[in-house]
């Protein structure tokens, strides 16, 4: 029976540690933008093409 008390205590301590780590991650801004990184690779080619076009226009002017 005493093993159950030890297991409950250890599980509560682990849960509090994970809660603290989660709150620290949220406050530091790790979860602010979760959409842009997943689609950034889809638009890299377009950004490069646009930058090349702009630099070509600047060279001709």
N, C-alpha and C positions, 0 to 999 in steps of 0.2 A: 504493500500500500504506500510506503514511503517513496517508492520509485515514481509513482504517479505525481506526487507533489513536486519532485525534482523535475520531471518532464514538463509539467505545466509551467513552472518557474522559468525553465530554460526557453520554452517556446514563447512566453511573454517577453522575455528579454530580447530574443531574436526579432520578434515582431516590432518591438519599440525601436530597435536599431534600424530595421528596414524602413519604418515610418520616418525616422529622422533623416535617413539618406534620401528618401523620396522628397521630403519637404525641402531639404537643402538643394536638390537638383531643380525643383520647380522654382525656387527663389533665385537660383543662379541663371535661369533662362534657358535651360536645355530643351524645354518643351514648347518654346515660343512659336517656332515655325516648322511644322512637320510636313508641309505640302511641297514647298519649293525645292528642297533637296531631291525629292523623288522625281521631279520632272525637269530638273536643271539639265540633265544629260540629253534630254530630247531637244532642247533649244540651243545647245552650244554651237551647232553649225550655223544657225541663223544669226547668232550674235557675232560670230567671226566674219560672216559675209557682210553684215551691216557695218562692222568696223572697217573692213577693207574698202567698201564703197565710200565711206566717209573720208578715209585717208586718200583715196584716189581723187575725190573732189577737191580736197585741200591742196593736193599737189598741182592740180591744173589751175587753181586760182592764184 
